[in-house]
Amino acid sequence: MIPLKPNQFLSNVRAGRVEHCYVFGNHATPRLVDFVSGSGLFETLWFDLEHFDIPTDQLAVLNLVARAHPVTTLARFHATNYQAVQRVLETGIGGIMCAMVESGAEAAQIVRWAKFNNPHPADGETIGQRGWNGGGIDACYGTIPAADYVAYQNRETAILCQVETELGLSKVDEIIATPGVNGIFFGPGDYAHRIGKLGQIGHDDVLAAMKRVDEACKRHGKFWGTLGIGRDHYQKVRALGASLICPGGDVRTMNLGLKELVKSFQDLK
């Protein structure tokens, strides 16, 4: 039987560590996942299913590649129905990042879809109504006893709700207080867009919103994350208390890499 490993991402943030996340979207390929995972520079990988068409079978392959390395995987998508949540979880993903959550009721529904109804829950374990399939990747193809599988999934699969609108921010306390929600991921791009500050993710009003998220998470003993684009912005969000910080991913790496590459010749006559 394949041993079940603790969710290293959850362990790290609960221990007070800052976790760094690399996002895959335009170029979510097995070789790039293997390359980034093998670099040892990132502890968490984020697959962006919200903005990019990454089918479930492809997500499963990407996740299987990542599992050969000491990294945790997250999938970001709009969790609007039970089947979408279930299929993503059955790829063996380490956690889900649910876009555009705007109320505690939405968060509670996601938790119900994501958690099993464990007949013997541990103290503090949140249960739900997730559909049963003990033969998928996340259950190591039926080799894990049912009770162990259910307990592990309920305990070790991370659930993050994205707050990225004014309405979501006004409901941040009830969202983060929802049993089973582990943390908040604040979306500065969408939030800045919504308040008329398009592209200004470092604007004072956006940073003030992050502070509200930080305060809410501290009140409920949970964590939050966000983007940290560039050294100055990264330092600001870290100072605000973010535990999960994404400095960018495949497209940003390509843009920065091209600029670095042309330095070899662009100033030569």
N, C-alpha and C positions, 0 to 999 in steps of 0.2 A: 504493500500500500504506500502511495506517495505521501510523505509527511505534510501536514498542514502547517504553514509558517505564519507567525503573527504578522499583521499588517504593519510594516515598518514605518510607513508614513504616519499612521495614527500613534504609534509608539513614540516616534520622534517629536511630534508636536505636543503630545501630552507631557513629554519630558522637558519641554521648553525650548527645543531646538527650532531654528528657522530652516524650513525645507525649501529647496530650490526646484523649480518645475520648468520643464522644456515642453513647448507645445508643438504638436504635429497637425498640419491641416492640408495645405497644398501638396506637400511632399511626404505623406504618410506611407512610407514603403518599408518592407521588412529590413532591407539593407541599411537604411538610414536609422531605423530604430535600433538595430544592432550596433551601429557605429556610435550613436549618442549614448546608448546604455553602457557600452564598453569603455567609453571615455572616462568614466568615474567622476564626471563633473556635475551630474544631476542625480538627485535621489528619487525624483518623481517625474513621470511622463504623463502628459495630458493630450489625449486624442480628441480633436474638435469635430464632433459629429453634428454640431449645430450649424456651422457655416459650410461644411464640406461633406460631400457624399462618400462616406466611408461605410460600406455595407457591413452587416453583422458578421458575415463570414470573413471579410477582410480584417475587421477589428479583431476577430479571434486569432488570426494568424499574427497580427502585430503584437497582440498580447502574449502569445506563446513565445515569440522571439524575445520579448522583454523579460519574460519569466526566467530566461537563462542567465539573467544578471540580477544583482542586488538592487533593483529599483521597484517602485510601486507605480501602478498604472491607474489613471483616472480617465473617464469618458465624459465629455461635456455634451449634453443634448437637452432638448426641450421635453421634459418628462410629462407628456400630456395624456398618456394612456398606459394601462397595465402591461400590454404586450411589449411596448417599447422598452420599458424598464426591465422586464424579465429577460428579454433577449440579450440586452446589453450585459446584465449581470451574469448570464450563463456563458459568456465568453471568458470568464475568469478574471474580469477586471477587478482592480483593488478598491475602486470607489466610483461613485457617480457624482457629477457636478451638474446640477439641474438649473437650466437657464430660466431667467425671468420669473422667479417666484415672488409673488406679491402679497401673500397672506399666510397666516398660520394654518389655515384650512388646506391650502395647496400643499404646504410642507407635510402636513399630517397624511394627506392622500398619497404622496410619494413614499412616505415611510411605510404605509400599509402595503403598497405594491412591492416594496423592496425587502420587507422582513417576513420570515416564515412564522407560522403559528406553532411555536415550540410548546409542546404540552408540559415540559418541565423547564421553564425559563430560569436562568440564574438571576441572582439579585441584580436589579438594575437593567436587565436585558429587555429591550423593546421588541415586541412581537407584532406581526401583521398578518396579511392574507396572501402572501406570495404563492404563486402556483408551483406545484411540485414537479420537479424533474431531477431525479437523482443520477442521471446518466450523462450529464454534460461535462464540459471542461472544468467548471467550477467545482464539481463533485468528483473530479478525477475519474470520470467515466464509470461511475458506479462502484468504485473500489473503497469508498468511505462509508462507514456505517451511518445510517440515516440520522440518528441522534447527534452524532459528531458533526455531520455536514450542516445540519440546521443550526446548531449552536455556534459553529464557526462562522457561518455566513451572517447571522444576526449580530455577532460580536465584532467581526473583523472587516466587514465591508463598510467603507466610509460613505457617508451621505453628506454632501455639501449643497446648500441652496444658494443660488446666485441672487444677490440684491443689486439691481442695476437701474432702477427707476425711482422716481420720487415716491410713488405709492409703496413700493417695496421697502424703501428706507423708512417710511412712516410706520411700517409694520415689522421692523427688524426685530424688536423684542419678542413678538409672538412667534416669529419664524424660528429664531435661534432657541427659544424656549421649548419648541416642539420635541417631545421625547423621540430619540432615534436620529435626530439631526446632529451631526458632529460639528459642523462649522458653516461659516458663511464665506462665499467668494464674492467680493465686491467687484463689479464690472465698471471700471472708470470710463471706458470708451462710450458705452451706452448711456451711462449716467450723465456724462458731460454733454452728449448729444441731446438728451432729453431736456436739460436745463439751458440749452442755447449756447453751450460752450464747446461746440464741435471741435474735436481733436485736442482739446486742452485738458488732458488727463491730470496735469499737475496744477490746475487752477485751484485757488484757495477754497472755492466753494466745493470742489470735488474732494479736496483733502479734508475739509470740514465734515463732509459726509462719511468719509472713512473713519474719522474720529468718533462719530456717532455709532458706527458699526463696532469699533473697538470697545467702546463703553458698554454696549449691549452684550457683546460676547463675554466681557469680563464679569458682568452681572450674573451671567448664567454659567460661568466656568467653562466656556468653550473657546474655540479659536476662529480666526478668520484669515483670509488670504486675498491677494490682488495682484495686478501687474506692477512691475517695477522696471520701467523702460529707461535705460540710461543710468549712469551712476548717481546723479543728483536725485532723480525721482526714486530710485531704489532706496537710497539712504533715508528719504523722507517717509516712505511707506513703512520701512523697517522701524524707524523711530516711533511711528504711530502704533506699532504693535503687531504688524502682520507676521504670521507664522509660516504662511505659504506664499512665496513670491515667485512670479514668473517673469523673467527678464526678456522673454521672447521665445522664438523657436525657429522653425525651418526657413521662413521667408526672411526674417530679420538676419539670420545667420548668412543667408545667401547675399543679401544686400551689403552687409558689412564685409563679407569675404571678397566680393567683387571689388569694392573700394580699396581693400588692402592689397589685392592682387595687382591692380593697375599701378600701384606705387612703384612697382619694379621698373616701369618704362615711361610713365606719362610725362615726366619732366625732362626726359632726355631728348636732345636735338639730333 
